[in-house]
Each structure stands twice: as structure tokens, then as C-alpha cells.
């Protein structure tokens, strides 16, 4: 099953490269739809406290899309990844590493 990645801001080039690598890409306009949990949230921010703020809640993912009848309680927490200053290859490598290191349920 492909991992679902949400982009905070639209970036067609990055979305195309992630899709080519087998990821399912959605943008932040879909976050209000309940259902399938998002595996990673990619954002950009130059504020050093943003990552700490986003990652202080290691609960099951609450960003979801699609069918709200699908349970997400068993889904690991969404990975919050600041991609500021990274090229597409670095984003993909970092994302794969973070997904591989995430606890499995």
C-alpha cells in the first residue's frame, strides 16, 4: 500500500517526483476530509520552533483524508518533516528513512 504524503504548500515538481517513487500525494486542502491517515506531512518553515511544536504530540495521526469509516487509531503518528532547503532527492531520502524508522503497529 503506498504511503500517503501531504504537502503543506503545492509543489508540482516535488509531487511528481514523490509520485514517481510510489507515494500517494495530497495537498493541504484535503486535510479536513476524515478517513485514511496521512503518513507524512511535508512543510517549509524557517522558524526553529515549528518542528518541536508539530512533533510534541506523538498520538495517532489526526490528519486524515477519504472515507471516515476507516479506523486510524492503529496508525502510527504522522511524520512532520520540514523540507526547507532540501532538494527533491534529499526529501525522498529523508522521508524513506523516517518512514522506515517509525514504529510498526
MODELLER restraints for C-alpha pairs under 7 A, 6 or more apart:
rsr = mdl.restraints
at = mdl.atoms
rsr.add(forms.Gaussian(group=physical.xy_distance, feature=features.Distance(at['CA:2:A'], at['CA:22:A']), mean=6.18, stdev=0.5))
rsr.add(forms.Gaussian(group=physical.xy_distance, feature=features.Distance(at['CA:2:A'], at['CA:23:A']), mean=5.37, stdev=0.5))
rsr.add(forms.Gaussian(group=physical.xy_distance, feature=features.Distance(at['CA:2:A'], at['CA:24:A']), mean=6.00, stdev=0.5))
rsr.add(forms.Gaussian(group=physical.xy_distance, feature=features.Distance(at['CA:3:A'], at['CA:23:A']), mean=5.24, stdev=0.5))
rsr.add(forms.Gaussian(group=physical.xy_distance, feature=features.Distance(at['CA:3:A'], at['CA:24:A']), mean=5.95, stdev=0.5))
rsr.add(forms.Gaussian(group=physical.xy_distance, feature=features.Distance(at['CA:3:A'], at['CA:39:A']), mean=5.99, stdev=0.5))
rsr.add(forms.Gaussian(group=physical.xy_distance, feature=features.Distance(at['CA:4:A'], at['CA:23:A']), mean=6.05, stdev=0.5))
rsr.add(forms.Gaussian(group=physical.xy_distance, feature=features.Distance(at['CA:4:A'], at['CA:24:A']), mean=4.63, stdev=0.5))
rsr.add(forms.Gaussian(group=physical.xy_distance, feature=features.Distance(at['CA:4:A'], at['CA:25:A']), mean=5.90, stdev=0.5))
rsr.add(forms.Gaussian(group=physical.xy_distance, feature=features.Distance(at['CA:4:A'], at['CA:38:A']), mean=5.17, stdev=0.5))
rsr.add(forms.Gaussian(group=physical.xy_distance, feature=features.Distance(at['CA:4:A'], at['CA:39:A']), mean=5.30, stdev=0.5))
rsr.add(forms.Gaussian(group=physical.xy_distance, feature=features.Distance(at['CA:4:A'], at['CA:40:A']), mean=6.81, stdev=0.5))
rsr.add(forms.Gaussian(group=physical.xy_distance, feature=features.Distance(at['CA:5:A'], at['CA:23:A']), mean=6.74, stdev=0.5))
rsr.add(forms.Gaussian(group=physical.xy_distance, feature=features.Distance(at['CA:5:A'], at['CA:24:A']), mean=6.01, stdev=0.5))
rsr.add(forms.Gaussian(group=physical.xy_distance, feature=features.Distance(at['CA:5:A'], at['CA:25:A']), mean=4.96, stdev=0.5))
rsr.add(forms.Gaussian(group=physical.xy_distance, feature=features.Distance(at['CA:5:A'], at['CA:26:A']), mean=6.22, stdev=0.5))
rsr.add(forms.Gaussian(group=physical.xy_distance, feature=features.Distance(at['CA:5:A'], at['CA:38:A']), mean=6.03, stdev=0.5))
rsr.add(forms.Gaussian(group=physical.xy_distance, feature=features.Distance(at['CA:5:A'], at['CA:39:A']), mean=5.89, stdev=0.5))
rsr.add(forms.Gaussian(group=physical.xy_distance, feature=features.Distance(at['CA:5:A'], at['CA:40:A']), mean=4.94, stdev=0.5))
rsr.add(forms.Gaussian(group=physical.xy_distance, feature=features.Distance(at['CA:5:A'], at['CA:41:A']), mean=5.97, stdev=0.5))
rsr.add(forms.Gaussian(group=physical.xy_distance, feature=features.Distance(at['CA:6:A'], at['CA:25:A']), mean=5.91, stdev=0.5))
rsr.add(forms.Gaussian(group=physical.xy_distance, feature=features.Distance(at['CA:6:A'], at['CA:26:A']), mean=4.83, stdev=0.5))
rsr.add(forms.Gaussian(group=physical.xy_distance, feature=features.Distance(at['CA:6:A'], at['CA:27:A']), mean=5.17, stdev=0.5))
rsr.add(forms.Gaussian(group=physical.xy_distance, feature=features.Distance(at['CA:6:A'], at['CA:28:A']), mean=6.30, stdev=0.5))
rsr.add(forms.Gaussian(group=physical.xy_distance, feature=features.Distance(at['CA:6:A'], at['CA:38:A']), mean=6.70, stdev=0.5))
rsr.add(forms.Gaussian(group=physical.xy_distance, feature=features.Distance(at['CA:6:A'], at['CA:40:A']), mean=6.26, stdev=0.5))
rsr.add(forms.Gaussian(group=physical.xy_distance, feature=features.Distance(at['CA:6:A'], at['CA:41:A']), mean=4.82, stdev=0.5))
rsr.add(forms.Gaussian(group=physical.xy_distance, feature=features.Distance(at['CA:6:A'], at['CA:42:A']), mean=6.16, stdev=0.5))
rsr.add(forms.Gaussian(group=physical.xy_distance, feature=features.Distance(at['CA:7:A'], at['CA:26:A']), mean=6.37, stdev=0.5))
rsr.add(forms.Gaussian(group=physical.xy_distance, feature=features.Distance(at['CA:7:A'], at['CA:27:A']), mean=4.76, stdev=0.5))
rsr.add(forms.Gaussian(group=physical.xy_distance, feature=features.Distance(at['CA:7:A'], at['CA:28:A']), mean=6.03, stdev=0.5))
rsr.add(forms.Gaussian(group=physical.xy_distance, feature=features.Distance(at['CA:7:A'], at['CA:41:A']), mean=6.07, stdev=0.5))
rsr.add(forms.Gaussian(group=physical.xy_distance, feature=features.Distance(at['CA:7:A'], at['CA:42:A']), mean=5.03, stdev=0.5))
rsr.add(forms.Gaussian(group=physical.xy_distance, feature=features.Distance(at['CA:7:A'], at['CA:43:A']), mean=6.40, stdev=0.5))
rsr.add(forms.Gaussian(group=physical.xy_distance, feature=features.Distance(at['CA:8:A'], at['CA:27:A']), mean=6.20, stdev=0.5))
rsr.add(forms.Gaussian(group=physical.xy_distance, feature=features.Distance(at['CA:8:A'], at['CA:28:A']), mean=5.15, stdev=0.5))
rsr.add(forms.Gaussian(group=physical.xy_distance, feature=features.Distance(at['CA:8:A'], at['CA:42:A']), mean=6.00, stdev=0.5))
rsr.add(forms.Gaussian(group=physical.xy_distance, feature=features.Distance(at['CA:8:A'], at['CA:43:A']), mean=5.04, stdev=0.5))
rsr.add(forms.Gaussian(group=physical.xy_distance, feature=features.Distance(at['CA:9:A'], at['CA:27:A']), mean=6.89, stdev=0.5))
rsr.add(forms.Gaussian(group=physical.xy_distance, feature=features.Distance(at['CA:9:A'], at['CA:28:A']), mean=6.96, stdev=0.5))
rsr.add(forms.Gaussian(group=physical.xy_distance, feature=features.Distance(at['CA:9:A'], at['CA:43:A']), mean=6.99, stdev=0.5))
rsr.add(forms.Gaussian(group=physical.xy_distance, feature=features.Distance(at['CA:10:A'], at['CA:27:A']), mean=6.49, stdev=0.5))
rsr.add(forms.Gaussian(group=physical.xy_distance, feature=features.Distance(at['CA:14:A'], at['CA:88:A']), mean=5.92, stdev=0.5))
rsr.add(forms.Gaussian(group=physical.xy_distance, feature=features.Distance(at['CA:15:A'], at['CA:25:A']), mean=6.35, stdev=0.5))
rsr.add(forms.Gaussian(group=physical.xy_distance, feature=features.Distance(at['CA:18:A'], at['CA:92:A']), mean=6.96, stdev=0.5))
rsr.add(forms.Gaussian(group=physical.xy_distance, feature=features.Distance(at['CA:19:A'], at['CA:25:A']), mean=6.64, stdev=0.5))
rsr.add(forms.Gaussian(group=physical.xy_distance, feature=features.Distance(at['CA:30:A'], at['CA:65:A']), mean=6.15, stdev=0.5))
rsr.add(forms.Gaussian(group=physical.xy_distance, feature=features.Distance(at['CA:31:A'], at['CA:63:A']), mean=5.74, stdev=0.5))
rsr.add(forms.Gaussian(group=physical.xy_distance, feature=features.Distance(at['CA:31:A'], at['CA:64:A']), mean=5.79, stdev=0.5))
rsr.add(forms.Gaussian(group=physical.xy_distance, feature=features.Distance(at['CA:31:A'], at['CA:65:A']), mean=6.02, stdev=0.5))
rsr.add(forms.Gaussian(group=physical.xy_distance, feature=features.Distance(at['CA:33:A'], at['CA:64:A']), mean=6.16, stdev=0.5))
rsr.add(forms.Gaussian(group=physical.xy_distance, feature=features.Distance(at['CA:33:A'], at['CA:65:A']), mean=4.60, stdev=0.5))
rsr.add(forms.Gaussian(group=physical.xy_distance, feature=features.Distance(at['CA:33:A'], at['CA:66:A']), mean=5.79, stdev=0.5))
rsr.add(forms.Gaussian(group=physical.xy_distance, feature=features.Distance(at['CA:34:A'], at['CA:64:A']), mean=5.01, stdev=0.5))
rsr.add(forms.Gaussian(group=physical.xy_distance, feature=features.Distance(at['CA:34:A'], at['CA:65:A']), mean=4.95, stdev=0.5))
rsr.add(forms.Gaussian(group=physical.xy_distance, feature=features.Distance(at['CA:34:A'], at['CA:66:A']), mean=5.83, stdev=0.5))
rsr.add(forms.Gaussian(group=physical.xy_distance, feature=features.Distance(at['CA:34:A'], at['CA:67:A']), mean=6.28, stdev=0.5))
rsr.add(forms.Gaussian(group=physical.xy_distance, feature=features.Distance(at['CA:34:A'], at['CA:68:A']), mean=4.57, stdev=0.5))
rsr.add(forms.Gaussian(group=physical.xy_distance, feature=features.Distance(at['CA:35:A'], at['CA:64:A']), mean=5.17, stdev=0.5))
rsr.add(forms.Gaussian(group=physical.xy_distance, feature=features.Distance(at['CA:35:A'], at['CA:65:A']), mean=4.79, stdev=0.5))
rsr.add(forms.Gaussian(group=physical.xy_distance, feature=features.Distance(at['CA:35:A'], at['CA:66:A']), mean=4.66, stdev=0.5))
rsr.add(forms.Gaussian(group=physical.xy_distance, feature=features.Distance(at['CA:35:A'], at['CA:67:A']), mean=4.31, stdev=0.5))
rsr.add(forms.Gaussian(group=physical.xy_distance, feature=features.Distance(at['CA:35:A'], at['CA:68:A']), mean=3.65, stdev=0.5))
rsr.add(forms.Gaussian(group=physical.xy_distance, feature=features.Distance(at['CA:35:A'], at['CA:69:A']), mean=6.32, stdev=0.5))
rsr.add(forms.Gaussian(group=physical.xy_distance, feature=features.Distance(at['CA:35:A'], at['CA:70:A']), mean=5.51, stdev=0.5))
rsr.add(forms.Gaussian(group=physical.xy_distance, feature=features.Distance(at['CA:36:A'], at['CA:64:A']), mean=5.22, stdev=0.5))
rsr.add(forms.Gaussian(group=physical.xy_distance, feature=features.Distance(at['CA:36:A'], at['CA:65:A']), mean=5.11, stdev=0.5))
rsr.add(forms.Gaussian(group=physical.xy_distance, feature=features.Distance(at['CA:36:A'], at['CA:66:A']), mean=5.75, stdev=0.5))
rsr.add(forms.Gaussian(group=physical.xy_distance, feature=features.Distance(at['CA:36:A'], at['CA:67:A']), mean=6.51, stdev=0.5))
rsr.add(forms.Gaussian(group=physical.xy_distance, feature=features.Distance(at['CA:36:A'], at['CA:70:A']), mean=6.28, stdev=0.5))
rsr.add(forms.Gaussian(group=physical.xy_distance, feature=features.Distance(at['CA:36:A'], at['CA:72:A']), mean=6.63, stdev=0.5))
rsr.add(forms.Gaussian(group=physical.xy_distance, feature=features.Distance(at['CA:37:A'], at['CA:61:A']), mean=5.99, stdev=0.5))
rsr.add(forms.Gaussian(group=physical.xy_distance, feature=features.Distance(at['CA:37:A'], at['CA:63:A']), mean=6.06, stdev=0.5))
rsr.add(forms.Gaussian(group=physical.xy_distance, feature=features.Distance(at['CA:37:A'], at['CA:64:A']), mean=4.35, stdev=0.5))
rsr.add(forms.Gaussian(group=physical.xy_distance, feature=features.Distance(at['CA:37:A'], at['CA:65:A']), mean=6.44, stdev=0.5))
rsr.add(forms.Gaussian(group=physical.xy_distance, feature=features.Distance(at['CA:37:A'], at['CA:72:A']), mean=6.01, stdev=0.5))
rsr.add(forms.Gaussian(group=physical.xy_distance, feature=features.Distance(at['CA:37:A'], at['CA:75:A']), mean=6.99, stdev=0.5))
rsr.add(forms.Gaussian(group=physical.xy_distance, feature=features.Distance(at['CA:38:A'], at['CA:61:A']), mean=6.88, stdev=0.5))
rsr.add(forms.Gaussian(group=physical.xy_distance, feature=features.Distance(at['CA:38:A'], at['CA:63:A']), mean=5.99, stdev=0.5))
rsr.add(forms.Gaussian(group=physical.xy_distance, feature=features.Distance(at['CA:38:A'], at['CA:64:A']), mean=5.66, stdev=0.5))
rsr.add(forms.Gaussian(group=physical.xy_distance, feature=features.Distance(at['CA:38:A'], at['CA:78:A']), mean=6.16, stdev=0.5))
rsr.add(forms.Gaussian(group=physical.xy_distance, feature=features.Distance(at['CA:39:A'], at['CA:78:A']), mean=5.00, stdev=0.5))
rsr.add(forms.Gaussian(group=physical.xy_distance, feature=features.Distance(at['CA:39:A'], at['CA:79:A']), mean=6.25, stdev=0.5))
rsr.add(forms.Gaussian(group=physical.xy_distance, feature=features.Distance(at['CA:40:A'], at['CA:78:A']), mean=5.15, stdev=0.5))
rsr.add(forms.Gaussian(group=physical.xy_distance, feature=features.Distance(at['CA:40:A'], at['CA:79:A']), mean=4.41, stdev=0.5))
rsr.add(forms.Gaussian(group=physical.xy_distance, feature=features.Distance(at['CA:40:A'], at['CA:80:A']), mean=5.93, stdev=0.5))
rsr.add(forms.Gaussian(group=physical.xy_distance, feature=features.Distance(at['CA:41:A'], at['CA:78:A']), mean=6.77, stdev=0.5))
rsr.add(forms.Gaussian(group=physical.xy_distance, feature=features.Distance(at['CA:41:A'], at['CA:79:A']), mean=6.03, stdev=0.5))
rsr.add(forms.Gaussian(group=physical.xy_distance, feature=features.Distance(at['CA:41:A'], at['CA:80:A']), mean=4.96, stdev=0.5))
rsr.add(forms.Gaussian(group=physical.xy_distance, feature=features.Distance(at['CA:41:A'], at['CA:81:A']), mean=6.12, stdev=0.5))
rsr.add(forms.Gaussian(group=physical.xy_distance, feature=features.Distance(at['CA:42:A'], at['CA:80:A']), mean=6.27, stdev=0.5))
rsr.add(forms.Gaussian(group=physical.xy_distance, feature=features.Distance(at['CA:42:A'], at['CA:81:A']), mean=4.98, stdev=0.5))
rsr.add(forms.Gaussian(group=physical.xy_distance, feature=features.Distance(at['CA:42:A'], at['CA:82:A']), mean=6.01, stdev=0.5))
rsr.add(forms.Gaussian(group=physical.xy_distance, feature=features.Distance(at['CA:42:A'], at['CA:83:A']), mean=6.38, stdev=0.5))
rsr.add(forms.Gaussian(group=physical.xy_distance, feature=features.Distance(at['CA:43:A'], at['CA:81:A']), mean=6.33, stdev=0.5))
rsr.add(forms.Gaussian(group=physical.xy_distance, feature=features.Distance(at['CA:43:A'], at['CA:82:A']), mean=5.09, stdev=0.5))
rsr.add(forms.Gaussian(group=physical.xy_distance, feature=features.Distance(at['CA:43:A'], at['CA:83:A']), mean=5.99, stdev=0.5))
rsr.add(forms.Gaussian(group=physical.xy_distance, feature=features.Distance(at['CA:44:A'], at['CA:82:A']), mean=5.27, stdev=0.5))
rsr.add(forms.Gaussian(group=physical.xy_distance, feature=features.Distance(at['CA:44:A'], at['CA:83:A']), mean=5.45, stdev=0.5))
rsr.add(forms.Gaussian(group=physical.xy_distance, feature=features.Distance(at['CA:44:A'], at['CA:84:A']), mean=4.79, stdev=0.5))
rsr.add(forms.Gaussian(group=physical.xy_distance, feature=features.Distance(at['CA:45:A'], at['CA:82:A']), mean=6.66, stdev=0.5))
rsr.add(forms.Gaussian(group=physical.xy_distance, feature=features.Distance(at['CA:45:A'], at['CA:84:A']), mean=6.24, stdev=0.5))
rsr.add(forms.Gaussian(group=physical.xy_distance, feature=features.Distance(at['CA:51:A'], at['CA:82:A']), mean=6.98, stdev=0.5))
rsr.add(forms.Gaussian(group=physical.xy_distance, feature=features.Distance(at['CA:54:A'], at['CA:80:A']), mean=6.63, stdev=0.5))
rsr.add(forms.Gaussian(group=physical.xy_distance, feature=features.Distance(at['CA:55:A'], at['CA:80:A']), mean=6.61, stdev=0.5))
rsr.add(forms.Gaussian(group=physical.xy_distance, feature=features.Distance(at['CA:58:A'], at['CA:77:A']), mean=5.73, stdev=0.5))
rsr.add(forms.Gaussian(group=physical.xy_distance, feature=features.Distance(at['CA:59:A'], at['CA:77:A']), mean=5.45, stdev=0.5))
rsr.add(forms.Gaussian(group=physical.xy_distance, feature=features.Distance(at['CA:60:A'], at['CA:73:A']), mean=5.88, stdev=0.5))
rsr.add(forms.Gaussian(group=physical.xy_distance, feature=features.Distance(at['CA:60:A'], at['CA:75:A']), mean=5.82, stdev=0.5))
rsr.add(forms.Gaussian(group=physical.xy_distance, feature=features.Distance(at['CA:60:A'], at['CA:76:A']), mean=5.33, stdev=0.5))
rsr.add(forms.Gaussian(group=physical.xy_distance, feature=features.Distance(at['CA:60:A'], at['CA:77:A']), mean=4.34, stdev=0.5))
rsr.add(forms.Gaussian(group=physical.xy_distance, feature=features.Distance(at['CA:61:A'], at['CA:75:A']), mean=6.74, stdev=0.5))
rsr.add(forms.Gaussian(group=physical.xy_distance, feature=features.Distance(at['CA:61:A'], at['CA:76:A']), mean=6.55, stdev=0.5))
rsr.add(forms.Gaussian(group=physical.xy_distance, feature=features.Distance(at['CA:61:A'], at['CA:77:A']), mean=4.53, stdev=0.5))
rsr.add(forms.Gaussian(group=physical.xy_distance, feature=features.Distance(at['CA:61:A'], at['CA:78:A']), mean=4.93, stdev=0.5))
rsr.add(forms.Gaussian(group=physical.xy_distance, feature=features.Distance(at['CA:74:A'], at['CA:105:A']), mean=6.64, stdev=0.5))
rsr.add(forms.Gaussian(group=physical.xy_distance, feature=features.Distance(at['CA:76:A'], at['CA:103:A']), mean=7.00, stdev=0.5))
rsr.add(forms.Gaussian(group=physical.xy_distance, feature=features.Distance(at['CA:83:A'], at['CA:91:A']), mean=6.44, stdev=0.5))
